[in-house]
């Protein structure tokens, strides 16, 4: 039994005994057609049974595995519906509104046909028999809308005077529910673009000559080029964007930006026939002299769309100089006596420097008491801290803790202290059962009813046949 199988788009490359039979095979969640060397999206169950709820919608969306983001313009429509339900605060199993249900039915029709979308696995680099130079570049397009933002990476390969471009990776995210201004939303895909450029370059393991990030927001490009300090939100993201090495930022119009497609959504038919999505803009197949302008020339050309109501805030910082070193003195010396003597000498030196006192020699009782008072002031809530430490000390508990002290018995009731005839105040209890023999020499059970006087402690015993109420009344008589 052969425990290994290999597959390739060339039948000559793999021996027949090691070959995986069948024209199609699963590859990282996708379907690989070896004969045509294309990748297809795996078919999944689309139709939702019963009442449409948020739980069923999310389960259906999660079942479509798209690791490269090839069908993100379609999936993005479904994600936007889920976000709309979150804004409505609907529970998981509550039926969705009619307008969302109608949108979902239209989306179901598109999801049924996603298996018809095929993507070439070939990225454009051919085997070079001579010394032909291969120039490989990564181009990332970024865009944002009010509902989502996206970044798409295309590989541009120039070899033998031929230029090929292919979609390599896409990342889309929903715009946060907390509303952001359009320029800030446009900055988010630029940040995502820098991250996925690093990811794609790392995973391809081929030499990338140059990296480009294309953005249709002149405001974002101006932010990146200008070193002037901006708001904390913008500045934190610009720091990471500027760390991207060997990367050039350029401007592209919205109509030629493929990242605009997943932010607005597309149908399956539109996505299947979109050359802009699968291969990028037309000028990407041409020389660099045909590309759009590199950057905006000056800040005057920027049409700022962000108008913020800025609040003036005053931040006051107070630095407290901790010149007291008594804490370090206490930690340094193991006993309180040594610590007090050191503090007393410090206080004496302070008085000498201030020319208040010129006392010398051994420390006096007055100086030690002054050091003790100062040490007490330095320890806030000192009594409480010391008590808590003593309570946790096991040695103190061992030597100072006494044996268990029973509680003080309560005072006797007056009925037991006043002089009275016997059995005026009594207590009753039962003893038994006892086994006896009657006149017929048969064994039976009996009990003893015990009456005790509460004053003189005299005892009277009565034999009763059982512990019933009638038996007690007979004994009491």
TIMARMI-230095 format. One record per residue (C-alpha): residue number from 0; x, y, z. Coordinates in nm, 3 decimals, padded with zeros to 5 digits, always signed. Layout:
N
   pos         X         Y         Z
   NUM         X         Y         Z
...
! end
This chain:
477
   pos         X         Y         Z
     0   +00.000   +00.000   +00.000
     1   +00.143   +00.336   -00.104
     2   +00.112   +00.580   +00.185
     3   +00.229   +00.881   -00.016
     4   +00.081   +01.056   -00.317
     5   +00.205   +01.353   -00.515
     6   +00.024   +01.583   -00.751
     7   +00.147   +01.825   -01.014
     8   +00.014   +02.007   -01.318
     9   +00.266   +01.805   -01.521
    10   +00.213   +01.430   -01.561
    11   +00.579   +01.386   -01.657
    12   +00.706   +01.528   -01.329
    13   +00.554   +01.262   -01.097
    14   +00.589   +00.887   -01.147
    15   +00.266   +00.701   -01.207
    16   +00.288   +00.492   -00.888
    17   +00.325   +00.810   -00.677
    18   +00.064   +01.013   -00.865
    19   -00.258   +01.131   -00.703
    20   -00.536   +01.031   -00.938
    21   -00.817   +01.263   -01.030
    22   -00.817   +01.598   -01.204
    23   -00.916   +01.798   -00.894
    24   -00.779   +01.793   -00.541
    25   -00.818   +02.001   -00.226
    26   -00.542   +02.251   -00.158
    27   -00.551   +02.463   +00.159
    28   -00.929   +02.487   +00.155
    29   -00.943   +02.552   -00.221
    30   -01.002   +02.318   -00.516
    31   -00.705   +02.276   -00.750
    32   -00.777   +02.169   -01.106
    33   -00.444   +02.015   -01.206
    34   -00.523   +01.991   -01.574
    35   -00.604   +02.359   -01.624
    36   -00.387   +02.466   -01.324
    37   -00.652   +02.692   -01.170
    38   -00.791   +02.734   -00.818
    39   -01.164   +02.725   -00.741
    40   -01.358   +02.817   -00.430
    41   -01.505   +02.514   -00.254
    42   -01.885   +02.478   -00.274
    43   -02.076   +02.502   +00.053
    44   -02.440   +02.480   +00.152
    45   -02.594   +02.823   +00.101
    46   -02.967   +02.796   +00.168
    47   -03.077   +02.862   +00.526
    48   -03.350   +02.635   +00.659
    49   -03.635   +02.776   +00.866
    50   -03.653   +03.129   +00.999
    51   -03.356   +03.348   +00.910
    52   -03.169   +03.462   +01.223
    53   -02.836   +03.625   +01.299
    54   -02.695   +03.292   +01.418
    55   -02.780   +03.114   +01.091
    56   -02.644   +03.401   +00.882
    57   -02.313   +03.402   +01.067
    58   -02.280   +03.021   +01.042
    59   -02.337   +03.042   +00.668
    60   -02.080   +03.318   +00.619
    61   -01.817   +03.136   +00.827
    62   -01.857   +02.821   +00.615
    63   -01.704   +02.996   +00.311
    64   -01.329   +02.947   +00.345
    65   -01.139   +03.212   +00.151
    66   -00.783   +03.236   +00.292
    67   -00.653   +03.463   +00.013
    68   -00.953   +03.696   +00.007
    69   -01.028   +03.620   -00.359
    70   -01.405   +03.658   -00.317
    71   -01.394   +03.929   -00.050
    72   -01.616   +04.167   -00.257
    73   -01.897   +03.911   -00.216
    74   -01.828   +03.811   +00.144
    75   -01.804   +04.176   +00.243
    76   -02.172   +04.224   +00.160
    77   -02.265   +03.950   +00.406
    78   -02.040   +04.095   +00.677
    79   -02.206   +04.433   +00.637
    80   -02.545   +04.269   +00.697
    81   -02.419   +04.113   +01.020
    82   -02.290   +04.449   +01.139
    83   -02.627   +04.604   +01.061
    84   -02.792   +04.345   +01.287
    85   -02.549   +04.426   +01.567
    86   -02.644   +04.792   +01.539
    87   -03.009   +04.690   +01.579
    88   -02.919   +04.497   +01.901
    89   -03.090   +04.180   +01.781
    90   -03.040   +03.858   +01.976
    91   -02.895   +03.550   +01.807
    92   -03.222   +03.365   +01.749
    93   -03.458   +03.655   +01.675
    94   -03.590   +03.675   +01.314
    95   -03.413   +03.943   +01.111
    96   -03.601   +04.241   +00.960
    97   -03.764   +04.205   +00.617
    98   -03.519   +04.435   +00.438
    99   -03.220   +04.232   +00.564
   100   -03.393   +03.908   +00.466
   101   -03.450   +04.033   +00.109
   102   -03.082   +04.138   +00.084
   103   -02.977   +03.796   +00.210
   104   -03.186   +03.616   -00.052
   105   -03.013   +03.816   -00.326
   106   -02.678   +03.729   -00.174
   107   -02.769   +03.359   -00.163
   108   -02.807   +03.360   -00.541
   109   -02.453   +03.493   -00.577
   110   -02.305   +03.252   -00.322
   111   -02.445   +02.954   -00.514
   112   -02.224   +03.042   -00.811
   113   -01.892   +03.119   -00.640
   114   -01.757   +02.775   -00.737
   115   -01.762   +02.898   -01.098
   116   -01.489   +03.153   -01.017
   117   -01.147   +03.020   -01.115
   118   -00.809   +03.183   -01.051
   119   -00.485   +03.095   -01.224
   120   -00.228   +02.944   -00.989
   121   +00.058   +03.070   -01.207
   122   +00.201   +03.397   -01.072
   123   +00.394   +03.494   -01.386
   124   +00.755   +03.384   -01.319
   125   +00.877   +03.146   -01.589
   126   +01.181   +02.920   -01.585
   127   +01.471   +03.125   -01.720
   128   +01.709   +02.930   -01.943
   129   +01.928   +03.229   -02.019
   130   +02.028   +03.537   -01.826
   131   +01.696   +03.715   -01.857
   132   +01.638   +03.953   -01.567
   133   +01.320   +03.902   -01.367
   134   +01.183   +04.213   -01.196
   135   +00.925   +04.130   -00.930
   136   +00.727   +04.404   -00.759
   137   +00.444   +04.410   -00.508
   138   +00.169   +04.668   -00.550
   139   -00.080   +04.723   -00.269
   140   -00.399   +04.921   -00.337
   141   -00.588   +05.072   -00.043
   142   -00.934   +05.221   -00.017
   143   -01.210   +05.281   +00.233
   144   -01.579   +05.359   +00.242
   145   -01.824   +05.439   +00.519
   146   -01.890   +05.066   +00.578
   147   -01.558   +04.889   +00.512
   148   -01.194   +04.927   +00.413
   149   -00.968   +04.696   +00.214
   150   -00.613   +04.641   +00.088
   151   -00.525   +04.426   -00.217
   152   -00.175   +04.305   -00.309
   153   -00.081   +04.239   -00.674
   154   +00.239   +04.082   -00.797
   155   +00.388   +04.251   -01.104
   156   +00.644   +04.041   -01.290
   157   +00.849   +04.181   -01.576
   158   +01.037   +03.914   -01.772
   159   +01.141   +03.884   -02.136
   160   +00.980   +04.223   -02.204
   161   +00.649   +04.082   -02.086
   162   +00.458   +04.220   -01.789
   163   +00.206   +04.009   -01.595
   164   +00.003   +04.108   -01.291
   165   -00.202   +03.884   -01.064
   166   -00.402   +03.926   -00.747
   167   -00.207   +03.763   -00.463
   168   -00.376   +03.854   -00.135
   169   -00.662   +04.067   -00.003
   170   -00.757   +04.182   +00.344
   171   -01.091   +04.347   +00.422
   172   -01.237   +04.474   +00.745
   173   -01.559   +04.639   +00.849
   174   -01.554   +05.001   +00.952
   175   -01.592   +05.030   +01.331
   176   -01.938   +05.092   +01.470
   177   -01.799   +05.398   +01.643
   178   -01.799   +05.647   +01.356
   179   -01.463   +05.771   +01.227
   180   -01.399   +06.056   +00.985
   181   -01.331   +05.962   +00.622
   182   -00.959   +06.057   +00.631
   183   -00.908   +05.839   +00.937
   184   -01.093   +05.554   +00.769
   185   -00.868   +05.600   +00.463
   186   -00.564   +05.574   +00.691
   187   -00.670   +05.232   +00.822
   188   -00.632   +05.043   +00.488
   189   -00.289   +05.203   +00.444
   190   -00.186   +05.049   +00.775
   191   -00.335   +04.711   +00.677
   192   -00.159   +04.739   +00.340
   193   +00.182   +04.779   +00.505
   194   +00.121   +04.471   +00.718
   195   +00.004   +04.243   +00.437
   196   +00.291   +04.359   +00.213
   197   +00.534   +04.230   +00.476
   198   +00.333   +03.909   +00.508
   199   +00.321   +03.839   +00.133
   200   +00.690   +03.917   +00.087
   201   +00.779   +03.681   +00.371
   202   +00.562   +03.395   +00.241
   203   +00.664   +03.420   -00.125
   204   +01.034   +03.373   -00.044
   205   +01.143   +03.541   -00.367
   206   +01.338   +03.861   -00.422
   207   +01.109   +04.164   -00.432
   208   +01.274   +04.457   -00.610
   209   +01.027   +04.726   -00.505
   210   +00.704   +04.768   -00.310
   211   +00.433   +05.023   -00.381
   212   +00.130   +05.137   -00.186
   213   -00.141   +05.308   -00.391
   214   -00.400   +05.523   -00.218
   215   -00.678   +05.743   -00.355
   216   -00.676   +05.976   -00.053
   217   -00.444   +06.274   -00.096
   218   -00.497   +06.360   +00.267
   219   -00.344   +06.028   +00.380
   220   -00.051   +06.068   +00.139
   221   +00.013   +06.415   +00.277
   222   +00.002   +06.281   +00.632
   223   +00.263   +06.018   +00.545
   224   +00.493   +06.267   +00.370
   225   +00.462   +06.542   +00.631
   226   +00.653   +06.494   +00.957
   227   +00.446   +06.747   +01.148
   228   +00.301   +06.606   +01.468
   229   -00.067   +06.509   +01.442
   230   -00.333   +06.368   +01.671
   231   -00.248   +06.057   +01.875
   232   -00.478   +05.832   +01.667
   233   -00.315   +05.937   +01.339
   234   +00.041   +05.956   +01.469
   235   +00.039   +05.604   +01.618
   236   -00.059   +05.455   +01.282
   237   +00.179   +05.669   +01.082
   238   +00.472   +05.543   +01.290
   239   +00.409   +05.184   +01.180
   240   +00.343   +05.285   +00.819
   241   +00.674   +05.473   +00.794
   242   +00.867   +05.170   +00.922
   243   +00.796   +04.985   +00.595
   244   +01.128   +04.972   +00.405
   245   +01.177   +04.991   +00.029
   246   +00.821   +05.114   -00.016
   247   +00.692   +05.400   -00.228
   248   +00.357   +05.570   -00.171
   249   +00.170   +05.688   -00.479
   250   -00.167   +05.829   -00.574
   251   -00.433   +05.645   -00.777
   252   -00.779   +05.761   -00.876
   253   -01.083   +05.588   -00.727
   254   -01.202   +05.457   -01.066
   255   -00.868   +05.275   -01.116
   256   -00.839   +05.148   -00.759
   257   -00.928   +04.774   -00.729
   258   -00.950   +04.808   -00.349
   259   -01.266   +05.014   -00.402
   260   -01.453   +04.700   -00.517
   261   -01.460   +04.504   -00.186
   262   -01.555   +04.816   +00.011
   263   -01.877   +04.850   -00.191
   264   -01.952   +04.486   -00.276
   265   -02.001   +04.302   -00.605
   266   -02.212   +04.022   -00.748
   267   -02.056   +03.693   -00.855
   268   -02.101   +03.771   -01.225
   269   -01.942   +04.115   -01.187
   270   -01.651   +03.972   -00.990
   271   -01.595   +03.690   -01.237
   272   -01.561   +03.927   -01.533
   273   -01.377   +04.210   -01.354
   274   -01.032   +04.253   -01.505
   275   -00.963   +04.536   -01.260
   276   -01.004   +04.296   -00.968
   277   -00.801   +04.001   -01.096
   278   -00.521   +04.187   -01.276
   279   -00.526   +04.543   -01.146
   280   -00.553   +04.865   -01.352
   281   -00.449   +04.865   -01.718
   282   -00.152   +05.097   -01.670
   283   +00.005   +04.842   -01.432
   284   +00.089   +04.635   -01.744
   285   +00.274   +04.931   -01.893
   286   +00.595   +05.115   -01.819
   287   +00.640   +05.342   -01.520
   288   +00.612   +05.651   -01.737
   289   +00.244   +05.564   -01.789
   290   +00.169   +05.539   -01.416
   291   -00.021   +05.812   -01.225
   292   +00.163   +06.093   -01.049
   293   +00.383   +05.994   -00.759
   294   +00.255   +06.226   -00.488
   295   +00.069   +06.549   -00.438
   296   +00.304   +06.840   -00.494
   297   +00.205   +07.060   -00.201
   298   -00.027   +07.084   +00.092
   299   -00.231   +07.350   -00.089
   300   -00.372   +07.084   -00.322
   301   -00.517   +06.888   -00.036
   302   -00.890   +06.919   +00.009
   303   -00.930   +06.831   +00.370
   304   -01.250   +06.644   +00.433
   305   -01.196   +06.609   +00.805
   306   -01.351   +06.877   +01.021
   307   -01.309   +06.803   +01.388
   308   -01.446   +06.986   +01.684
   309   -01.130   +07.007   +01.887
   310   -01.157   +07.065   +02.258
   311   -00.886   +07.261   +02.433
   312   -00.742   +07.065   +02.720
   313   -00.472   +07.170   +02.962
   314   -00.249   +06.899   +03.102
   315   -00.060   +06.987   +03.417
   316   +00.209   +06.751   +03.535
   317   +00.347   +06.783   +03.886
   318   +00.670   +06.608   +03.968
   319   +00.719   +06.529   +04.334
   320   +01.083   +06.496   +04.431
   321   +01.127   +06.206   +04.669
   322   +01.424   +06.323   +04.872
   323   +01.344   +06.109   +05.172
   324   +01.580   +05.815   +05.206
   325   +01.447   +05.680   +05.536
   326   +01.274   +05.393   +05.356
   327   +01.605   +05.274   +05.214
   328   +01.765   +05.310   +05.558
   329   +01.505   +05.084   +05.718
   330   +01.552   +04.823   +05.445
   331   +01.931   +04.837   +05.478
   332   +01.954   +04.775   +05.855
   333   +01.809   +04.463   +06.011
   334   +01.703   +04.608   +06.347
   335   +01.495   +04.906   +06.450
   336   +01.764   +05.025   +06.694
   337   +02.023   +05.064   +06.419
   338   +01.774   +05.241   +06.194
   339   +01.682   +05.488   +06.470
   340   +02.047   +05.569   +06.540
   341   +02.118   +05.633   +06.171
   342   +01.813   +05.861   +06.141
   343   +01.915   +06.045   +06.458
   344   +02.263   +06.110   +06.316
   345   +02.105   +06.239   +05.990
   346   +01.887   +06.481   +06.187
   347   +02.193   +06.598   +06.384
   348   +02.384   +06.660   +06.059
   349   +02.088   +06.859   +05.925
   350   +02.092   +07.084   +06.232
   351   +02.468   +07.132   +06.201
   352   +02.435   +07.234   +05.833
   353   +02.156   +07.477   +05.925
   354   +02.365   +07.601   +06.220
   355   +02.082   +07.527   +06.462
   356   +02.284   +07.299   +06.688
   357   +02.651   +07.199   +06.708
   358   +02.612   +06.902   +06.940
   359   +02.869   +06.622   +06.908
   360   +02.946   +06.293   +07.079
   361   +02.705   +06.009   +07.153
   362   +02.336   +06.040   +07.083
   363   +02.113   +06.168   +07.357
   364   +01.773   +06.029   +07.457
   365   +01.614   +06.344   +07.320
   366   +01.765   +06.285   +06.974
   367   +01.654   +05.921   +06.970
   368   +01.299   +06.019   +07.067
   369   +01.296   +06.277   +06.788
   370   +01.406   +06.011   +06.540
   371   +01.134   +05.779   +06.669
   372   +00.865   +06.046   +06.622
   373   +00.985   +06.116   +06.268
   374   +00.978   +05.747   +06.185
   375   +00.621   +05.721   +06.315
   376   +00.513   +06.007   +06.089
   377   +00.670   +05.846   +05.783
   378   +00.454   +05.536   +05.824
   379   +00.088   +05.623   +05.746
   380   -00.169   +05.408   +05.926
   381   +00.123   +05.249   +06.107
   382   -00.080   +05.099   +06.391
   383   -00.311   +04.922   +06.147
   384   -00.020   +04.785   +05.943
   385   +00.161   +04.657   +06.252
   386   -00.152   +04.488   +06.385
   387   -00.211   +04.312   +06.052
   388   +00.150   +04.190   +06.048
   389   +00.128   +04.059   +06.405
   390   -00.197   +03.875   +06.325
   391   -00.025   +03.693   +06.039
   392   +00.281   +03.600   +06.249
   393   +00.273   +03.227   +06.327
   394   +00.541   +03.255   +06.597
   395   +00.331   +03.511   +06.783
   396   +00.026   +03.288   +06.760
   397   +00.226   +02.992   +06.891
   398   +00.369   +03.162   +07.200
   399   +00.099   +03.411   +07.290
   400   -00.213   +03.222   +07.192
   401   -00.374   +03.031   +07.484
   402   -00.588   +02.714   +07.482
   403   -00.948   +02.715   +07.373
   404   -01.166   +02.900   +07.621
   405   -01.522   +02.767   +07.647
   406   -01.795   +03.027   +07.656
   407   -01.917   +03.154   +07.994
   408   -02.225   +02.951   +08.100
   409   -02.546   +03.151   +08.117
   410   -02.720   +03.230   +08.447
   411   -02.950   +02.963   +08.594
   412   -03.326   +03.024   +08.565
   413   -03.506   +03.137   +08.881
   414   -03.708   +02.810   +08.901
   415   -03.387   +02.629   +08.994
   416   -03.285   +02.878   +09.259
   417   -03.611   +02.928   +09.456
   418   -03.701   +02.693   +09.745
   419   -03.995   +02.469   +09.651
   420   -04.138   +02.121   +09.728
   421   -03.982   +01.830   +09.543
   422   -04.089   +01.777   +09.185
   423   -04.255   +02.119   +09.162
   424   -04.035   +02.191   +08.864
   425   -03.926   +01.882   +08.676
   426   -03.740   +01.778   +08.367
   427   -03.845   +01.470   +08.167
   428   -03.643   +01.232   +07.953
   429   -03.665   +00.877   +07.822
   430   -03.423   +00.590   +07.863
   431   -03.418   +00.283   +07.646
   432   -03.547   +00.074   +07.488
   433   -03.472   -00.217   +07.727
   434   -03.531   -00.588   +07.661
   435   -03.725   -00.769   +07.943
   436   -03.907   -01.098   +07.987
   437   -04.271   -01.108   +08.092
   438   -04.457   -01.378   +08.289
   439   -04.479   -01.601   +07.981
   440   -04.103   -01.583   +07.945
   441   -04.138   -01.380   +07.627
   442   -03.907   -01.094   +07.544
   443   -04.039   -00.749   +07.474
   444   -03.920   -00.389   +07.461
   445   -03.995   -00.133   +07.731
   446   -03.874   +00.220   +07.812
   447   -03.807   +00.413   +08.131
   448   -03.952   +00.762   +08.180
   449   -03.717   +00.966   +08.399
   450   -03.846   +01.258   +08.609
   451   -03.584   +01.481   +08.775
   452   -03.650   +01.765   +09.017
   453   -03.504   +02.096   +08.895
   454   -03.445   +02.222   +09.253
   455   -03.313   +01.933   +09.466
   456   -03.217   +01.701   +09.174
   457   -03.427   +01.406   +09.303
   458   -03.495   +01.133   +09.046
   459   -03.806   +00.919   +08.988
   460   -03.825   +00.634   +08.734
   461   -04.141   +00.495   +08.573
   462   -04.156   +00.188   +08.350
   463   -04.358   +00.252   +08.031
   464   -04.443   +00.005   +07.754
   465   -04.356   +00.244   +07.473
   466   -04.278   +00.608   +07.391
   467   -04.628   +00.705   +07.283
   468   -04.836   +00.990   +07.423
   469   -05.070   +00.753   +07.607
   470   -04.775   +00.580   +07.773
   471   -04.635   +00.912   +07.896
   472   -04.975   +01.022   +08.036
   473   -05.007   +00.696   +08.231
   474   -04.657   +00.744   +08.376
   475   -04.723   +01.111   +08.461
   476   -05.033   +01.020   +08.662
! end
